[in-house]
């Protein structure tokens, strides 16, 4: 995004002022067309997981659980952490959500 902005504000403005508006507007149009072609060609390579339930319900569940457990202490044994293979399988690559020590 930064390089696109820098290019648009320097090179394209220079081209519009010194070469012509046709070139200044044609170059971004051609580049956008090429990017659309690359996107369409690469689309089959994207991972497209099937949606499982409403994402809004999951967000509300997390908010309610965080509010209810705001004063809870973290257990020292990591085996006591929440694990639900059935629910976690649809939103993770290996079937389980990975736990991190980043926020402890």
DRENMAR-139486 format. One line per field, with one value per residue: residue number from 0; residue in three letters; y, z, x of N, C-alpha, C, CB in turn. Coordinates in pm, 1 decimal, decimal comma, always signed. Glycine has a CB too. Layout:
<sites>
kekol (NUM;...)
tilum (ALA;...)
n.north (Y;...)
n.up (Z;...)
n.east (X;...)
ca.north (Y;...)
ca.up (Z;...)
ca.east (X;...)
c.north (Y;...)
c.up (Z;...)
c.east (X;...)
cb.north (Y;...)
cb.up (Z;...)
cb.east (X;...)
</sites>
This chain:
<sites>
kekol (0;1;2;3;4;5;6;7;8;9;10;11;12;13;14;15;16;17;18;19;20;21;22;23;24;25;26;27;28;29;30;31;32;33;34;35;36;37;38;39;40;41;42;43;44;45;46;47;48;49;50;51;52;53;54;55;56;57;58;59;60;61;62;63;64;65;66;67;68;69;70;71;72;73;74;75;76;77;78;79;80;81;82;83;84;85;86;87;88;89;90;91;92;93;94;95;96;97;98;99;100;101;102;103)
tilum (UNK;UNK;UNK;UNK;UNK;UNK;UNK;UNK;UNK;UNK;UNK;UNK;UNK;UNK;UNK;UNK;UNK;UNK;UNK;UNK;UNK;UNK;UNK;UNK;UNK;UNK;UNK;UNK;UNK;UNK;UNK;UNK;UNK;UNK;UNK;UNK;UNK;UNK;UNK;UNK;UNK;UNK;UNK;UNK;UNK;UNK;UNK;UNK;UNK;UNK;UNK;UNK;UNK;UNK;UNK;UNK;UNK;UNK;UNK;UNK;UNK;UNK;UNK;UNK;UNK;UNK;UNK;UNK;UNK;UNK;UNK;UNK;UNK;UNK;UNK;UNK;UNK;UNK;UNK;UNK;UNK;UNK;UNK;UNK;UNK;UNK;UNK;UNK;UNK;UNK;UNK;UNK;UNK;UNK;UNK;UNK;UNK;UNK;UNK;UNK;UNK;UNK;UNK;UNK)
n.north (-119,3;+120,9;+159,2;+174,7;+408,4;+594,5;+572,0;+653,8;+918,8;+1040,7;+942,1;+898,3;+1145,0;+1306,1;+1198,0;+1262,6;+1542,0;+1603,2;+1427,9;+1349,6;+1337,9;+1112,3;+901,3;+914,7;+832,7;+597,5;+413,7;+330,8;+203,8;-7,6;-152,4;-220,9;-385,3;-595,4;-689,0;-786,3;-997,6;-1163,9;-1221,5;-1368,4;-1588,0;-1699,9;-1767,9;-2039,4;-2146,6;-2052,1;-2111,9;-2227,1;-2249,5;-2415,4;-2230,8;-2235,2;-2210,5;-1904,2;-1621,5;-1405,6;-1506,9;-1652,5;-1441,9;-1303,2;-1505,9;-1527,9;-1272,0;-1272,2;-1489,4;-1389,9;-1169,3;-1295,2;-1444,5;-1265,6;-1225,4;-1462,9;-1698,7;-1813,6;-2152,9;-2350,3;-2588,3;-2679,9;-2868,8;-2836,1;-2637,5;-2503,6;-2725,2;-2825,7;-3037,9;-3083,1;-2834,9;-2668,4;-2772,4;-2672,8;-2418,3;-2418,4;-2530,4;-2779,1;-2903,2;-2836,6;-2553,3;-2353,8;-2286,2;-1999,5;-1841,8;-1576,2;-1379,0;-1429,1)
n.up (+0,0;+76,8;-115,9;-343,0;-294,0;-284,5;-548,5;-690,5;-605,7;-695,3;-942,3;-1117,9;-1107,1;-1214,5;-1473,3;-1559,6;-1558,8;-1735,1;-1959,1;-2030,8;-1965,6;-2052,9;-2056,8;-1787,6;-1660,4;-1792,6;-1734,7;-1454,4;-1499,6;-1671,3;-1505,7;-1297,5;-1438,3;-1505,2;-1246,6;-1174,6;-1355,3;-1265,4;-1010,8;-1073,8;-1208,4;-1001,4;-814,1;-775,8;-614,1;-358,8;-16,2;+75,8;+323,7;+446,1;+564,7;+908,2;+1096,8;+1254,4;+1248,9;+1414,2;+1638,0;+1754,3;+1824,2;+2014,3;+2206,5;+2291,0;+2397,9;+2613,5;+2764,3;+2828,2;+2985,5;+3199,4;+3308,0;+3394,9;+3638,1;+3697,8;+3782,3;+3612,4;+3539,3;+3644,5;+3521,8;+3189,7;+3071,8;+3173,7;+3035,1;+2817,5;+2579,9;+2286,4;+2056,4;+1857,3;+1811,8;+1761,1;+1532,5;+1291,8;+1271,3;+1278,3;+1157,3;+1229,0;+1386,1;+1655,6;+1869,4;+1915,5;+2212,1;+2362,8;+2533,1;+2535,9;+2650,6;+2922,0)
n.east (+83,2;+195,6;+397,0;+240,8;+97,3;+307,4;+401,7;+173,2;+150,5;+381,0;+520,7;+298,6;+167,2;+365,1;+375,7;+116,0;+129,7;+344,9;+345,0;+80,8;-273,9;-405,8;-215,1;-148,5;-382,2;-429,7;-223,3;-263,4;-510,1;-446,5;-269,8;-444,8;-620,5;-444,6;-387,3;-636,1;-663,6;-452,1;-550,5;-785,2;-673,6;-520,9;-712,1;-813,2;-614,4;-647,2;-735,4;-1047,0;-1236,2;-1528,0;-1806,1;-1892,7;-2149,7;-2265,5;-2056,3;-2097,8;-2227,0;-2017,2;-1842,6;-1995,1;-2018,9;-1751,2;-1710,4;-1894,2;-1795,2;-1540,3;-1610,1;-1742,4;-1533,8;-1342,5;-1212,5;-1096,8;-839,0;-544,7;-488,0;-205,6;-139,7;-130,3;-293,0;-541,8;-660,2;-915,1;-1045,6;-1192,9;-1240,0;-1429,7;-1562,7;-1340,6;-1224,2;-1326,2;-1225,7;-952,6;-630,7;-526,0;-714,6;-717,6;-713,4;-431,4;-255,0;-111,4;+164,4;+179,2;+8,0;+5,4)
ca.north (+0,0;+237,4;+181,0;+218,1;+549,4;+670,5;+572,7;+736,2;+1060,7;+1095,5;+906,4;+920,5;+1289,3;+1355,1;+1156,9;+1341,6;+1680,8;+1620,7;+1345,0;+1366,8;+1274,7;+979,5;+808,0;+918,3;+753,7;+467,6;+322,9;+262,8;+118,1;-129,2;-227,3;-277,8;-496,6;-705,6;-745,8;-863,1;-1122,4;-1245,8;-1269,7;-1471,4;-1706,4;-1758,2;-1797,7;-2180,6;-2180,4;-2004,7;-2204,4;-2180,8;-2335,8;-2403,7;-2158,0;-2319,9;-2129,3;-1759,0;-1563,8;-1312,5;-1585,7;-1681,5;-1318,4;-1277,7;-1607,8;-1492,2;-1153,3;-1312,3;-1571,6;-1302,7;-1089,4;-1382,2;-1497,8;-1156,0;-1231,9;-1600,2;-1717,5;-1907,5;-2273,8;-2374,8;-2705,4;-2647,7;-2969,4;-2792,0;-2535,6;-2543,0;-2794,0;-2884,5;-3075,0;-3073,0;-2694,5;-2606,6;-2830,2;-2594,2;-2288,0;-2433,8;-2617,7;-2913,8;-2955,4;-2779,7;-2418,5;-2353,3;-2194,4;-1920,8;-1783,7;-1434,5;-1290,7;-1475,9)
ca.up (+0,0;+83,3;-245,3;-437,8;-266,9;-328,8;-695,1;-737,4;-575,2;-758,1;-1082,7;-1197,3;-1117,4;-1310,5;-1607,0;-1594,5;-1585,4;-1842,6;-2076,6;-2066,4;-1877,3;-2105,6;-2002,0;-1641,1;-1617,3;-1859,8;-1665,6;-1342,9;-1551,8;-1722,0;-1389,8;-1227,9;-1520,7;-1486,0;-1112,4;-1177,6;-1426,1;-1175,7;-905,7;-1128,5;-1235,9;-875,7;-723,8;-734,8;-516,8;-226,1;+71,3;+93,4;+421,1;+452,2;+683,5;+1009,3;+1191,6;+1243,4;+1317,1;+1515,7;+1758,3;+1816,0;+1884,0;+2135,2;+2304,3;+2344,7;+2481,9;+2737,3;+2841,8;+2880,9;+3093,1;+3313,9;+3364,7;+3405,1;+3764,4;+3717,4;+3777,2;+3509,8;+3600,2;+3612,5;+3434,4;+3059,6;+3034,7;+3224,2;+2945,9;+2738,3;+2453,5;+2229,3;+1922,9;+1761,4;+1777,4;+1713,9;+1406,2;+1176,2;+1266,3;+1288,9;+1052,2;+1276,0;+1469,1;+1790,3;+1880,9;+1985,3;+2323,9;+2362,6;+2660,0;+2508,3;+2735,5;+3060,5)
ca.east (+0,0;+283,3;+462,5;+137,3;+69,9;+424,8;+400,3;+61,7;+170,5;+501,1;+539,7;+177,7;+142,7;+464,5;+330,6;-1,9;+168,4;+441,8;+318,4;-59,3;-371,2;-439,3;-117,7;-156,6;-497,5;-425,3;-131,0;-331,8;-615,9;-382,4;-218,8;-561,1;-666,3;-350,7;-404,9;-760,8;-633,7;-371,8;-640,4;-874,2;-592,5;-476,6;-824,2;-823,7;-510,7;-685,7;-808,3;-1184,2;-1304,3;-1674,0;-1850,8;-1954,2;-2224,2;-2259,8;-1940,8;-2145,7;-2253,7;-1887,4;-1791,1;-2073,7;-1979,9;-1620,1;-1727,7;-1962,1;-1702,8;-1434,5;-1667,8;-1769,4;-1409,5;-1246,2;-1138,9;-1049,3;-693,9;-502,1;-431,8;-65,0;-133,5;-189,3;-393,0;-671,6;-713,6;-1031,3;-1022,3;-1312,7;-1195,8;-1540,0;-1582,6;-1217,3;-1180,0;-1368,0;-1158,7;-808,3;-577,9;-495,3;-821,6;-712,7;-660,6;-303,5;-248,3;+11,5;+203,7;+199,3;-71,8;+1,1)
c.north (+124,9;+265,9;+224,9;+365,2;+636,9;+680,4;+665,0;+884,8;+1120,4;+1066,8;+936,6;+1068,1;+1351,4;+1321,7;+1239,2;+1484,8;+1696,2;+1539,8;+1363,1;+1290,1;+1135,2;+872,8;+800,7;+839,3;+613,7;+367,0;+256,6;+168,8;-14,4;-215,5;-291,7;-396,1;-618,4;-770,3;-827,3;-997,5;-1216,0;-1302,6;-1383,9;-1600,1;-1776,4;-1799,4;-1945,3;-2221,7;-2137,9;-2114,6;-2146,0;-2271,3;-2310,8;-2324,9;-2251,3;-2232,4;-1980,5;-1704,6;-1466,3;-1385,2;-1616,9;-1558,8;-1288,2;-1379,7;-1573,9;-1372,0;-1188,7;-1395,4;-1486,5;-1218,9;-1173,7;-1430,2;-1390,0;-1160,2;-1371,7;-1605,2;-1826,6;-2031,8;-2294,2;-2491,9;-2673,8;-2751,1;-2931,7;-2683,0;-2592,2;-2609,1;-2854,7;-2915,2;-3059,8;-2927,8;-2632,6;-2656,0;-2741,6;-2460,8;-2297,9;-2532,7;-2760,2;-2970,4;-2901,6;-2636,6;-2424,1;-2249,5;-2124,9;-1866,6;-1631,7;-1344,4;-1337,2;-1403,4)
c.up (+0,0;-49,9;-351,3;-418,5;-313,9;-480,4;-748,3;-716,3;-640,5;-907,4;-1165,9;-1210,7;-1216,5;-1453,0;-1649,7;-1631,0;-1710,0;-1968,9;-2122,4;-1972,2;-1924,8;-2052,6;-1849,7;-1585,7;-1679,0;-1788,8;-1545,3;-1389,9;-1601,3;-1604,9;-1312,5;-1306,2;-1506,4;-1348,7;-1104,0;-1246,4;-1336,5;-1063,3;-956,2;-1156,9;-1106,0;-781,8;-685,2;-629,5;-375,1;-147,4;+94,5;+192,6;+420,5;+577,2;+779,8;+1112,8;+1168,2;+1315,6;+1427,3;+1646,8;+1830,5;+1885,6;+2014,4;+2243,8;+2369,4;+2437,7;+2615,6;+2825,6;+2903,0;+2996,5;+3218,5;+3382,9;+3385,8;+3533,4;+3793,2;+3709,6;+3676,4;+3575,8;+3555,0;+3515,1;+3302,6;+3012,9;+3082,9;+3137,5;+2866,2;+2608,7;+2408,1;+2083,3;+1818,6;+1717,2;+1714,1;+1575,6;+1287,0;+1165,5;+1284,4;+1183,9;+1099,7;+1370,7;+1609,9;+1783,6;+1960,8;+2096,2;+2323,9;+2502,5;+2648,4;+2607,9;+2880,6;+3145,7)
c.east (+87,1;+350,2;+362,0;+104,7;+185,2;+429,2;+291,7;+88,0;+294,7;+504,2;+416,0;+143,9;+240,5;+420,6;+209,8;+35,0;+253,6;+413,9;+174,3;-150,2;-409,6;-345,8;-128,0;-273,6;-498,2;-336,5;-198,3;-442,5;-558,3;-332,3;-334,2;-617,4;-576,9;-366,6;-533,4;-738,8;-553,0;-458,1;-728,1;-796,7;-553,5;-587,3;-835,9;-720,3;-547,0;-754,7;-946,4;-1256,0;-1454,9;-1712,8;-1922,6;-2022,9;-2205,2;-2136,7;-1982,0;-2173,3;-2122,5;-1829,5;-1864,4;-2037,9;-1846,6;-1631,9;-1791,6;-1868,5;-1591,5;-1486,8;-1690,2;-1642,0;-1304,2;-1164,1;-1082,9;-897,5;-660,5;-442,7;-286,8;-49,7;-203,3;-291,1;-532,3;-733,3;-830,3;-987,6;-1154,0;-1281,4;-1305,6;-1561,4;-1459,0;-1175,3;-1215,0;-1295,6;-1008,3;-760,1;-554,7;-601,0;-824,8;-662,1;-531,5;-306,1;-113,2;+39,0;+216,5;+126,3;-80,1;+102,7)
cb.north (+0,2;+217,7;+53,3;+133,5;+571,6;+605,7;+430,9;+696,1;+1079,3;+1038,8;+759,3;+847,3;+1357,6;+1294,0;+1006,2;+1341,8;+1736,3;+1585,7;+1196,5;+1322,3;+1361,0;+980,2;+848,7;+1060,2;+826,0;+484,7;+399,0;+365,5;+189,1;-93,0;-134,0;-170,3;-455,0;-656,2;-634,5;-783,7;-1093,9;-1163,9;-1155,2;-1420,8;-1668,2;-1663,8;-1753,9;-2269,8;-2116,4;-1882,6;-2228,1;-2177,3;-2312,5;-2544,6;-2041,6;-2412,0;-2163,9;-1695,6;-1493,2;-1240,7;-1716,7;-1732,7;-1200,0;-1283,0;-1745,1;-1462,1;-1048,9;-1392,8;-1681,6;-1211,1;-1026,6;-1501,7;-1605,9;-1024,4;-1188,8;-1694,9;-1753,5;-1841,7;-2397,8;-2402,2;-2829,3;-2634,6;-3105,0;-2742,0;-2482,9;-2421,7;-2903,4;-2788,9;-3216,5;-3129,2;-2616,2;-2632,6;-2967,3;-2570,2;-2197,2;-2480,4;-2561,5;-2913,9;-3100,5;-2864,6;-2323,0;-2325,4;-2267,9;-1805,2;-1845,0;-1402,7;-1278,8;-1625,8)
cb.up (+121,0;+189,8;-291,1;-421,6;-117,4;-276,7;-749,3;-666,4;-427,0;-691,9;-1095,1;-1135,4;-978,6;-1281,2;-1609,2;-1479,2;-1467,7;-1792,6;-2046,0;-2209,3;-1866,5;-2257,3;-2043,5;-1594,0;-1653,2;-2001,0;-1620,0;-1247,7;-1665,1;-1817,4;-1296,2;-1207,6;-1665,7;-1503,7;-1006,5;-1249,5;-1557,3;-1117,7;-854,0;-1257,6;-1315,6;-806,9;-787,8;-856,2;-556,8;-236,9;+207,7;-42,0;+562,4;+452,5;+644,2;+1076,1;+1331,6;+1300,5;+1216,9;+1467,2;+1722,4;+1710,8;+1785,7;+2103,8;+2237,8;+2230,7;+2409,6;+2705,0;+2753,5;+2770,1;+3047,7;+3269,4;+3274,6;+3396,4;+3878,6;+3612,7;+3917,4;+3414,1;+3563,7;+3740,8;+3502,6;+2956,4;+3091,4;+3366,4;+2851,5;+2708,5;+2467,2;+2243,6;+1923,4;+1822,9;+1900,4;+1812,5;+1387,9;+1181,9;+1371,9;+1430,4;+999,0;+1344,7;+1474,7;+1883,2;+1947,3;+1887,8;+2457,0;+2260,6;+2707,9;+2367,9;+2679,3;+3067,3)
cb.east (-94,3;+388,5;+534,4;+9,9;+44,5;+553,8;+379,7;-66,6;+179,2;+625,9;+575,3;+60,7;+155,5;+604,1;+295,9;-101,1;+242,7;+575,5;+346,7;-83,3;-495,1;-435,2;+23,8;-166,5;-626,3;-377,7;-5,3;-390,4;-691,7;-264,5;-137,2;-670,8;-672,8;-207,8;-406,4;-872,1;-556,5;-255,5;-728,1;-942,8;-466,7;-389,9;-952,5;-808,8;-380,1;-776,9;-732,8;-1259,4;-1247,7;-1741,6;-1942,8;-1849,2;-2183,6;-2387,6;-1851,2;-2272,1;-2328,5;-1789,1;-1805,4;-2225,6;-1971,9;-1521,1;-1812,9;-2090,6;-1642,7;-1379,1;-1799,7;-1850,7;-1353,8;-1318,0;-1229,1;-1111,3;-637,5;-399,6;-517,4;+14,5;-198,2;-80,8;-354,3;-657,7;-604,0;-1120,3;-911,5;-1437,5;-1145,6;-1669,7;-1621,3;-1106,6;-1241,4;-1515,9;-1215,4;-767,9;-449,0;-362,0;-811,7;-622,8;-763,5;-187,5;-272,3;+2,2;+335,4;+153,3;-210,4;+25,5)
</sites>
